[in-house]
Amino acid sequence: MTKSQTMAHLAERTGLTKTQVSDLMEELAQLSYVEAKNGFTLPGIGKLVLVHRNARMGRNPATGEQIHIPAKTVVKFRVAKACKEAVMSA
C-alpha cells in the first residue's frame, strides 16, 4: 500500500478525515524518532531498538581492497510475535 492508500483506508475505517489521519501518522513517526533510543513499541506490530555494531574489516567490492568499518549504532525494527503469526497464517 502507498502512503495515500493507507491514509484513505484508515480514514474510512476510523471515521476521521484524511488530514487528521495524516497528522496522527506524522506525529507517531516524530514520536518514534525521538523515543527510538529508549525502545519504541507499536503494540502488536513491533519495536524500534538501537543496536551497537562492532568495528570490522570489510572489502571494497570495486577494488577488492580491505577497509576498516568503524563501530556504530544503528536502528533496527524487531517484529512482534503477534505480527509474525498473523502474517504467516494469512
Backbone as a chain_set.jsonl record, in Angstrom:
{"seq": "MTKSQTMAHLAERTGLTKTQVSDLMEELAQLSYVEAKNGFTLPGIGKLVLVHRNARMGRNPATGEQIHIPAKTVVKFRVAKACKEAVMSA", "coords": {"N": [[0.842, -1.188, 0.0], [0.423, 2.246, -0.721], [1.381, 5.402, 0.787], [-0.758, 7.247, 0.6], [-2.894, 5.513, 0.065], [-2.934, 4.047, 2.419], [-3.584, 6.083, 4.265], [-6.136, 6.795, 3.319], [-7.539, 4.401, 3.719], [-7.363, 4.103, 6.538], [-8.713, 6.439, 7.303], [-11.272, 5.913, 6.359], [-11.945, 3.647, 7.88], [-11.832, 4.589, 10.524], [-13.388, 6.847, 10.7], [-12.32, 9.327, 10.778], [-10.967, 12.316, 9.241], [-8.945, 12.43, 6.236], [-6.888, 14.227, 6.567], [-6.681, 14.442, 9.35], [-5.893, 11.815, 9.965], [-3.482, 11.746, 8.597], [-2.049, 13.71, 10.03], [-1.962, 12.445, 12.525], [-0.434, 10.136, 11.917], [1.967, 11.355, 11.167], [2.698, 12.576, 13.563], [3.02, 10.286, 15.14], [5.214, 9.126, 13.838], [7.193, 11.113, 14.328], [7.333, 10.948, 17.127], [8.286, 8.326, 17.39], [10.861, 8.611, 16.315], [12.131, 10.195, 18.219], [11.898, 8.642, 20.544], [13.142, 6.23, 19.941], [15.666, 5.618, 20.935], [15.152, 4.72, 23.472], [13.747, 2.484, 23.015], [11.103, 2.035, 21.17], [7.83, 1.018, 21.084], [5.326, -0.379, 19.033], [2.443, -1.63, 19.786], [1.612, -4.978, 19.065], [2.713, -4.837, 16.552], [5.542, -4.192, 16.388], [8.905, -3.259, 17.437], [11.114, -0.496, 17.715], [14.555, -0.433, 18.062], [17.824, 0.45, 19.311], [20.899, -0.728, 18.152], [24.187, -1.785, 18.776], [26.906, -1.98, 16.596], [29.898, -3.688, 16.202], [33.289, -2.679, 15.344], [34.746, -3.668, 12.207], [36.426, -5.546, 9.615], [36.109, -4.895, 6.198], [35.408, -5.209, 2.656], [36.151, -3.463, -0.272], [34.017, -3.618, -2.905], [34.529, -2.841, -5.525], [37.302, -2.558, -5.893], [38.459, -4.552, -4.386], [40.001, -4.014, -2.26], [40.848, -4.132, 1.202], [39.024, -2.636, 3.83], [38.591, -0.664, 6.787], [35.805, -0.803, 8.811], [34.199, 1.313, 10.898], [32.985, 1.095, 14.343], [29.509, 1.416, 15.093], [26.222, 2.721, 15.89], [23.051, 1.498, 15.136], [19.632, 1.7, 13.94], [17.143, -0.691, 14.456], [14.346, -2.724, 13.525], [12.283, -4.742, 15.295], [10.132, -7.302, 14.741], [6.965, -7.97, 16.154], [5.791, -10.896, 17.885], [3.053, -11.491, 17.617], [2.469, -10.16, 15.242], [4.09, -11.532, 13.387], [2.878, -14.074, 13.504], [0.271, -13.469, 12.594], [0.756, -12.583, 9.975], [1.994, -14.788, 8.793], [-0.013, -16.71, 8.908], [-1.896, -15.769, 7.241]], "CA": [[0.0, 0.0, 0.0], [1.125, 3.524, -0.702], [1.034, 6.241, 1.933], [-2.099, 7.803, 0.408], [-3.849, 4.414, 0.21], [-3.0, 3.755, 3.851], [-4.33, 7.174, 4.903], [-7.54, 6.688, 2.91], [-8.106, 3.227, 4.387], [-7.522, 4.414, 7.961], [-9.758, 7.452, 7.431], [-12.554, 5.242, 6.146], [-12.212, 2.725, 8.987], [-11.936, 5.258, 11.821], [-14.328, 7.966, 10.671], [-11.568, 10.582, 10.807], [-10.649, 12.827, 7.911], [-7.607, 12.045, 5.769], [-5.951, 15.181, 7.166], [-6.484, 14.045, 10.739], [-5.119, 10.579, 9.955], [-2.131, 12.124, 8.177], [-1.431, 14.386, 11.178], [-1.715, 11.419, 13.537], [0.689, 9.312, 11.471], [3.167, 12.198, 11.226], [3.036, 12.722, 14.991], [3.511, 8.981, 15.571], [6.564, 8.99, 13.282], [8.081, 12.003, 15.074], [7.493, 10.368, 18.454], [9.135, 7.141, 17.279], [12.231, 9.062, 16.084], [12.658, 10.693, 19.487], [11.907, 7.595, 21.569], [13.807, 5.002, 19.487], [16.82, 5.322, 21.799], [14.638, 4.033, 24.657], [12.961, 1.336, 22.563], [9.743, 2.499, 20.883], [6.994, -0.139, 20.757], [3.995, -0.284, 18.441], [1.854, -2.894, 20.248], [1.095, -5.881, 18.055], [3.43, -4.685, 15.283], [6.962, -4.385, 16.615], [9.631, -2.341, 18.304], [12.343, 0.118, 17.23], [15.609, -0.514, 19.07], [19.17, 0.796, 18.876], [21.809, -1.866, 18.255], [25.582, -1.415, 18.558], [27.669, -2.861, 15.715], [31.332, -3.579, 16.451], [34.15, -2.388, 14.198], [35.112, -4.894, 11.491], [37.107, -5.365, 8.34], [35.248, -5.14, 5.053], [36.109, -5.219, 1.376], [35.599, -2.605, -1.305], [33.673, -4.543, -3.986], [35.052, -2.381, -6.814], [38.755, -2.744, -5.995], [38.888, -5.695, -3.602], [40.824, -3.517, -1.157], [40.268, -4.26, 2.531], [38.807, -1.361, 4.509], [38.146, -0.765, 8.181], [34.467, -0.243, 9.025], [34.172, 1.657, 12.327], [31.826, 0.733, 15.157], [28.425, 2.398, 15.004], [24.918, 2.346, 16.429], [22.044, 1.524, 14.082], [18.242, 1.468, 14.35], [16.571, -1.923, 13.914], [12.942, -2.956, 13.834], [12.009, -6.129, 15.676], [8.721, -7.594, 14.509], [6.307, -8.613, 17.292], [5.363, -12.276, 17.671], [1.67, -11.457, 17.138], [2.507, -9.731, 13.835], [4.632, -12.661, 12.62], [1.863, -15.12, 13.418], [-0.836, -13.001, 11.769], [1.193, -12.52, 8.576], [2.294, -16.144, 8.309], [-1.242, -17.504, 8.796], [-2.784, -15.153, 6.216]], "C": [[0.881, 1.243, 0.0], [0.68, 4.313, 0.526], [-0.399, 6.767, 1.787], [-3.174, 6.717, 0.534], [-4.027, 4.047, 1.683], [-3.826, 4.807, 4.569], [-5.815, 7.073, 4.567], [-8.221, 5.517, 3.617], [-8.356, 3.513, 5.864], [-8.613, 5.452, 8.187], [-11.137, 6.819, 7.304], [-12.923, 4.362, 7.351], [-12.451, 3.42, 10.322], [-12.964, 6.38, 11.856], [-13.637, 9.32, 10.781], [-11.368, 11.064, 9.378], [-9.25, 12.371, 7.53], [-6.545, 12.959, 6.383], [-5.662, 14.812, 8.608], [-5.632, 12.778, 10.835], [-3.667, 10.884, 9.586], [-1.376, 12.796, 9.322], [-1.072, 13.387, 12.274], [-0.502, 10.571, 13.164], [2.007, 10.091, 11.528], [3.635, 12.359, 12.67], [3.589, 11.415, 15.554], [4.943, 8.759, 15.075], [7.55, 9.85, 14.056], [8.354, 11.465, 16.472], [8.425, 9.158, 18.41], [10.594, 7.525, 17.054], [12.886, 9.482, 17.395], [12.845, 9.559, 20.49], [12.628, 6.31, 21.168], [14.974, 4.627, 20.389], [16.406, 4.597, 23.071], [13.899, 2.752, 24.3], [11.512, 1.765, 22.393], [8.908, 1.329, 20.379], [5.676, 0.28, 20.13], [3.323, -1.609, 18.784], [1.248, -3.708, 19.108], [1.808, -5.81, 16.717], [4.919, -4.936, 15.472], [7.575, -3.289, 17.44], [10.865, -1.812, 17.585], [13.367, 0.065, 18.352], [16.925, -0.058, 18.457], [20.071, -0.403, 19.128], [23.218, -1.383, 17.942], [26.242, -2.452, 17.654], [29.147, -2.625, 15.976], [32.076, -3.218, 15.172], [34.53, -3.712, 13.537], [35.864, -4.537, 10.219], [36.127, -5.722, 7.226], [36.07, -5.117, 3.781], [35.377, -4.313, 0.4], [35.283, -3.5, -2.502], [34.253, -4.128, -5.34], [36.531, -2.713, -6.981], [39.256, -3.99, -5.282], [39.741, -5.313, -2.406], [40.105, -3.701, 0.178], [40.146, -2.871, 3.155], [38.327, -1.628, 5.93], [36.788, -0.086, 8.288], [34.361, 0.047, 10.519], [32.906, 1.168, 13.026], [30.766, 1.816, 15.009], [27.171, 1.835, 15.649], [23.894, 2.513, 15.316], [20.659, 1.29, 14.673], [17.764, 0.195, 13.676], [15.105, -2.009, 14.331], [12.766, -4.433, 14.119], [10.514, -6.365, 15.581], [8.163, -8.366, 15.705], [5.835, -10.019, 16.893], [3.941, -12.321, 17.094], [1.609, -11.081, 15.66], [3.024, -10.869, 12.959], [3.571, -13.737, 12.422], [0.704, -14.723, 12.517], [-0.461, -12.992, 10.285], [1.406, -13.919, 8.012], [1.038, -16.999, 8.139], [-2.177, -16.96, 7.714], [-2.561, -15.71, 4.836]], "O": [[1.936, 1.283, 0.634], [-0.272, 3.939, 1.211], [-1.168, 6.734, 2.747], [-4.256, 6.983, 1.057], [-5.139, 3.772, 2.133], [-4.677, 4.471, 5.392], [-6.66, 7.248, 5.445], [-9.361, 5.64, 4.064], [-9.427, 3.205, 6.387], [-9.362, 5.359, 9.16], [-12.055, 7.152, 8.053], [-14.077, 4.34, 7.781], [-13.188, 2.907, 11.163], [-13.367, 6.815, 12.935], [-14.304, 10.35, 10.869], [-11.573, 10.314, 8.423], [-8.461, 11.975, 8.388], [-5.436, 12.517, 6.683], [-4.512, 14.866, 9.042], [-4.751, 12.683, 11.689], [-2.739, 10.344, 10.188], [-0.206, 12.494, 9.561], [-0.003, 13.476, 12.877], [0.36, 10.316, 14.005], [3.042, 9.536, 11.897], [4.83, 12.286, 12.955], [4.523, 11.432, 16.355], [5.787, 8.257, 15.818], [8.632, 9.381, 14.409], [9.488, 11.522, 16.949], [9.261, 8.986, 19.297], [11.486, 6.837, 17.55], [14.048, 9.166, 17.65], [13.845, 9.524, 21.208], [12.719, 5.386, 21.976], [15.244, 3.443, 20.589], [17.231, 3.924, 23.69], [13.472, 2.014, 25.188], [10.772, 1.849, 23.373], [9.239, 0.719, 19.363], [4.994, 1.176, 20.626], [3.604, -2.619, 18.138], [0.476, -3.194, 18.298], [1.547, -6.627, 15.834], [5.499, -5.789, 14.8], [6.877, -2.49, 18.063], [11.579, -2.568, 16.927], [13.076, 0.475, 19.476], [17.127, -0.16, 17.247], [20.013, -1.02, 20.192], [23.431, -0.661, 16.968], [26.153, -3.653, 17.907], [29.602, -1.481, 15.972], [31.574, -3.418, 14.066], [34.626, -4.744, 14.201], [35.924, -3.377, 9.811], [35.411, -6.721, 7.305], [37.296, -5.015, 3.83], [34.156, -4.379, 0.259], [36.201, -4.093, -3.069], [34.449, -4.976, -6.211], [36.969, -3.1, -8.064], [40.371, -4.442, -5.546], [40.158, -6.173, -1.63], [38.902, -3.459, 0.28], [41.044, -2.039, 3.027], [37.741, -2.669, 6.228], [36.636, 1.073, 7.9], [34.427, -0.877, 11.329], [31.897, 0.87, 12.386], [31.087, 2.99, 14.822], [27.07, 0.637, 15.917], [23.867, 3.538, 14.635], [20.526, 0.749, 15.77], [17.95, 0.015, 12.472], [14.688, -1.447, 15.344], [13.068, -5.276, 13.275], [9.726, -5.707, 16.26], [8.797, -9.293, 16.208], [5.526, -10.287, 15.732], [3.664, -13.102, 16.184], [0.793, -11.62, 14.912], [2.456, -11.141, 11.902], [3.388, -14.248, 11.317], [0.204, -15.55, 11.754], [-1.276, -13.355, 9.437], [1.034, -14.195, 6.872], [1.023, -17.914, 7.316], [-3.137, -17.624, 7.325], [-3.225, -15.293, 3.887]]}, "num_chains": 1, "name": "protein.A"}
